[in-house]
Amino acid sequence: MAGTPRLIRVAGDPVLHQPCRQVTSFDAELGELIDDMFASMAVAEGVGLAAPQVGVDLAVFVYDCFDAAGQRHVGHVVNPTIETSGEPEEHDEGCLSVPGPYHELARPTLATVRGVDRTGASVEVTGTGFFARCLQHETDHLRGVLYIDHLPRNRRRRVLREMEPFEWNA
């Protein structure tokens, strides 16, 4: 596995609750960050990971996720913008930065993310089903928003109380 796993930050860490900076240097350091994010996501058995989750306030996320048709998508997006459409569907959602609990959350069924890759080349990714949810979830992270921030306050508090440490974040 290329890259070195980094500690995954959990809810309450300030880096998770602030908007990220745009990437302006497409250099070896960015490539190393992306490789480390893939390594961290693999260790934690996640399907997506945003840079703030490893303590870096840059607009980057990685993914390894299946869409509504069962097709696997693996990649990364730097400086993403997102457009969503489709009727919102409720499904369980979880987060490596809120380890343990899941909660139902409605999200649109189609998402298109545009940005660039580690070299600055244009990237456009469209996802359906679970992959659309992943793209929205990771893009939210780059805005300083966790999935629990979409929940009513009493449910958010309950989810936070149910968090539990895992090897990759303890």
C-alpha positions as CSV (number, residue, x, y, z in Angstrom):
1,M,0.0,0.0,0.0
2,A,1.5,3.4,-1.0
3,G,1.3,6.1,1.5
4,T,1.4,6.1,5.3
5,P,-1.8,6.0,7.3
6,R,-2.4,9.1,9.4
7,L,-4.5,9.5,12.5
8,I,-8.2,10.2,11.7
9,R,-9.6,13.2,13.6
10,V,-12.9,12.9,15.4
11,A,-15.8,15.3,15.9
12,G,-14.8,18.2,18.1
13,D,-11.4,18.6,16.4
14,P,-11.4,22.2,15.1
15,V,-10.0,21.2,11.7
16,L,-13.3,19.3,11.0
17,H,-15.5,22.3,11.7
18,Q,-14.0,25.0,9.4
19,P,-14.0,25.4,5.6
20,C,-10.9,24.2,3.8
21,R,-8.4,26.2,1.8
22,Q,-8.2,25.7,-1.9
23,V,-5.1,23.8,-3.1
24,T,-2.7,26.0,-5.1
25,S,0.4,23.8,-5.2
26,F,0.2,20.6,-7.2
27,D,3.4,19.2,-6.0
28,A,4.9,16.1,-4.4
29,E,3.5,17.1,-1.0
30,L,0.0,17.0,-2.4
31,G,0.6,13.6,-4.0
32,E,1.9,12.3,-0.6
33,L,-1.2,13.7,1.2
34,I,-3.4,11.9,-1.3
35,D,-1.5,8.6,-1.0
36,D,-1.6,8.9,2.8
37,M,-5.3,9.6,2.7
38,F,-5.9,6.4,0.6
39,A,-3.8,4.4,3.1
40,S,-5.7,5.9,6.1
41,M,-9.1,5.1,4.4
42,A,-8.0,1.5,3.8
43,V,-6.8,1.0,7.4
44,A,-10.2,2.3,8.7
45,E,-12.1,0.4,6.0
46,G,-13.8,3.6,4.8
47,V,-15.3,4.5,1.5
48,G,-14.3,8.1,1.4
49,L,-11.9,10.4,3.3
50,A,-11.5,14.2,3.2
51,A,-8.2,16.0,4.0
52,P,-9.5,17.6,7.2
53,Q,-10.2,14.1,8.6
54,V,-6.4,13.6,8.7
55,G,-5.8,17.1,10.1
56,V,-5.1,19.0,6.8
57,D,-7.3,22.0,5.9
58,L,-7.0,21.6,2.2
59,A,-9.9,20.9,-0.3
60,V,-9.1,17.3,-1.2
61,F,-11.0,14.0,-0.8
62,V,-10.4,10.4,-1.9
63,Y,-13.0,7.7,-2.5
64,D,-13.3,4.0,-3.0
65,C,-17.1,3.4,-3.3
66,F,-19.8,1.5,-5.2
67,D,-22.6,3.2,-7.1
68,A,-26.3,2.3,-7.5
69,A,-25.4,-0.2,-10.4
70,G,-22.7,-1.9,-8.3
71,Q,-19.8,-0.3,-10.2
72,R,-16.7,0.5,-8.1
73,H,-15.3,4.0,-8.3
74,V,-11.8,4.8,-6.9
75,G,-10.2,8.3,-7.2
76,H,-9.6,11.7,-5.7
77,V,-10.8,15.2,-6.3
78,V,-9.0,18.5,-5.5
79,N,-10.9,21.8,-5.1
80,P,-14.3,20.2,-5.8
81,T,-17.6,21.9,-6.6
82,I,-20.8,19.8,-6.5
83,E,-24.2,19.7,-8.1
84,T,-27.0,17.4,-6.9
85,S,-30.3,16.3,-8.2
86,G,-32.9,13.6,-7.8
87,E,-35.4,12.9,-5.1
88,P,-33.7,12.8,-1.7
89,E,-33.5,9.2,-0.3
90,E,-33.1,8.3,3.4
91,H,-30.3,5.9,4.1
92,D,-28.0,5.2,7.0
93,E,-24.9,7.3,7.0
94,G,-21.7,7.1,9.1
95,C,-18.4,8.8,9.2
96,L,-14.9,7.8,10.2
97,S,-14.7,11.1,12.2
98,V,-17.9,10.1,14.1
99,P,-16.7,6.5,14.8
100,G,-19.3,3.9,15.6
101,P,-22.9,5.1,15.1
102,Y,-24.9,5.5,11.9
103,H,-28.0,7.6,11.4
104,E,-30.6,8.0,8.7
105,L,-30.1,11.0,6.5
106,A,-31.8,12.2,3.3
107,R,-29.6,13.1,0.4
108,P,-30.2,13.5,-3.3
109,T,-29.7,10.4,-5.4
110,L,-27.4,12.0,-8.1
111,A,-24.2,14.0,-7.5
112,T,-21.7,15.5,-9.9
113,V,-18.4,16.8,-8.6
114,R,-16.0,18.8,-10.7
115,G,-12.5,19.7,-9.7
116,V,-8.9,18.7,-10.6
117,D,-6.6,15.8,-9.8
118,R,-3.2,15.8,-8.1
119,T,-1.6,17.3,-11.3
120,G,-4.1,20.0,-11.8
121,A,-5.9,18.2,-14.7
122,S,-9.7,18.6,-14.8
123,V,-11.8,15.9,-13.3
124,E,-15.6,15.3,-13.4
125,V,-17.2,12.5,-11.4
126,T,-20.9,11.6,-11.4
127,G,-22.3,9.3,-8.8
128,T,-25.6,7.5,-8.2
129,G,-26.9,5.9,-5.1
130,F,-24.3,5.2,-2.4
131,F,-21.6,6.8,-4.5
132,A,-23.7,10.0,-4.8
133,R,-24.0,10.0,-1.0
134,C,-20.3,9.6,-0.6
135,L,-19.5,12.5,-3.0
136,Q,-21.9,14.8,-1.0
137,H,-20.6,13.6,2.4
138,E,-16.9,14.2,1.4
139,T,-17.7,17.6,-0.2
140,D,-19.5,18.6,3.0
141,H,-16.3,17.8,5.0
142,L,-14.4,20.4,2.9
143,R,-17.0,23.0,4.0
144,G,-16.5,22.1,7.7
145,V,-19.8,20.2,7.8
146,L,-20.2,16.7,9.3
147,Y,-23.2,14.5,8.4
148,I,-24.4,14.9,12.0
149,D,-24.7,18.7,11.4
150,H,-27.7,17.9,9.2
151,L,-29.5,16.2,12.0
152,P,-31.7,17.8,14.6
153,R,-29.8,18.8,17.8
154,N,-31.2,16.0,20.0
155,R,-30.3,13.3,17.4
156,R,-26.9,14.8,16.9
157,R,-26.2,14.7,20.6
158,R,-27.3,11.0,20.8
159,V,-25.0,10.1,17.9
160,L,-22.0,11.9,19.5
161,R,-22.7,10.0,22.8
162,E,-22.6,6.7,20.9
163,M,-19.1,7.4,19.4
164,E,-16.5,4.8,20.2
165,P,-12.7,4.7,19.7
166,F,-11.3,2.4,17.0
167,E,-7.6,1.4,16.5
168,W,-7.2,3.9,13.7
169,N,-8.3,6.9,15.8
170,A,-7.6,6.0,19.4
